[in-house]
Structures are given as C-alpha cells and as structure tokens.
C-alpha cells in the first residue's frame, strides 16, 4: 500500500511536469506565431506603401508599370483597351496598396487578436483610392499636370 501511494504521487508529479512543459511549449509557439505575424505585417506594410498613393515617387517606379502591364494585357484582346485598362490598373494598384498597408498595420501594431472586417477595409481602400484617382484626373483635365505624349 505504501508503494502504491508513492507511485500515485510520482504520477501526479509527472503529470504536473508534463502540463508545465505543454504550457511552456504553447507560450513558445505563441511567441513565434506573434513574431511571424509581425514579420508578415511588416512585409504587407512595405509592399502596401510602395503601391499606395502616399509617396510621390512610387507612381513612376511601381504603379505606372503595374498599370501599363495591366493595360497591355487587356489590349491583347482589343487595342482600344490600353488606356482605359491602364487607368483601371492604376486604380487597382492604389487600392491594393492601401488595403495591404491596413492589413500590415493591423498585424504589426495591434497586440490583441480581434475580428477583422475585410469588407470595411476594402471599402475604405476603395473610397480613398477613388478620391485620389479623381484628384489626379482633375489635375490632368484642367491642364495643371501635362499628360506625356508616349506615342507620337
């Protein structure tokens, strides 16, 4: 009987050690998951910033080539689609940039896991990019900015 009680206490001690090891492993995996989430958020933030309309130089190096490539792909179906689809491609690249920035900021700076509202994020990105595109279009329309003659 004495041996049985000692064995039971050994099992409970082993059980406590196992539970402690499981909790430590969960803490380690949670911290690794949090670090990976922040790295992913930083990547989304950088790519989103490069595609967003928040920097003056990104249009020349990122948005215009993406827009032209989109327009070129559309013009393979009909040559008249180059300019309209380039405008749509520019607009999509700006929306994608803003949405990626929002997702990156949520991953990097928010500590508590919360429910994300993708529809709200997409509508916010859509609205801000639409306003930006309308402003750029108005600047071209009123001849404040010149449209380069790419194909003389």
URDARA-V803566 format. One record per residue. N is the residue number from 1. RES is the residue in one small letter. PHI is phi in whole degrees, 0 to 359 (none if undefined). Layout:
BEGIN
N;RES;PHI
N;RES;PHI
END
This chain:
BEGIN
1;x;none
2;x;297
3;x;293
4;x;294
5;x;295
6;x;294
7;x;293
8;x;298
9;x;290
10;x;294
11;x;296
12;x;292
13;x;293
14;x;297
15;x;295
16;x;297
17;x;295
18;x;295
19;x;295
20;x;296
21;x;296
22;x;296
23;x;296
24;x;294
25;x;295
26;x;295
27;x;297
28;x;296
29;x;292
30;x;293
31;x;291
32;x;294
33;x;298
34;x;295
35;x;294
36;x;296
37;x;294
38;x;290
39;x;294
40;x;299
41;x;296
42;x;296
43;x;297
44;x;299
45;x;296
46;x;293
47;x;297
48;x;297
49;x;296
50;x;294
51;x;268
52;x;281
53;x;275
54;x;276
55;x;241
56;x;284
57;x;268
58;x;289
59;x;300
60;x;294
61;x;266
62;x;238
63;x;292
64;x;294
65;x;298
66;x;296
67;x;296
68;x;294
69;x;297
70;x;296
71;x;297
72;x;295
73;x;298
74;x;291
75;x;288
76;x;294
77;x;275
78;x;206
79;x;298
80;x;287
81;x;274
82;x;301
83;x;290
84;x;299
85;x;286
86;x;293
87;x;295
88;x;295
89;x;296
90;x;297
91;x;297
92;x;296
93;x;294
94;x;293
95;x;297
96;x;300
97;x;298
98;x;292
99;x;294
100;x;296
101;x;296
102;x;299
103;x;295
104;x;295
105;x;296
106;x;297
107;x;287
108;x;280
109;x;259
110;x;261
111;x;273
112;x;273
113;x;289
114;x;232
115;x;289
116;x;266
117;x;255
118;x;297
119;x;297
120;x;294
121;x;298
122;x;294
123;x;293
124;x;296
125;x;297
126;x;296
127;x;295
128;x;293
129;x;291
130;x;296
131;x;298
132;x;298
133;x;295
134;x;295
135;x;296
136;x;297
137;x;299
138;x;294
139;x;297
140;x;288
141;x;296
142;x;272
143;x;60
144;x;284
145;x;248
146;x;270
147;x;271
148;x;292
149;x;271
150;x;284
151;x;234
152;x;292
END
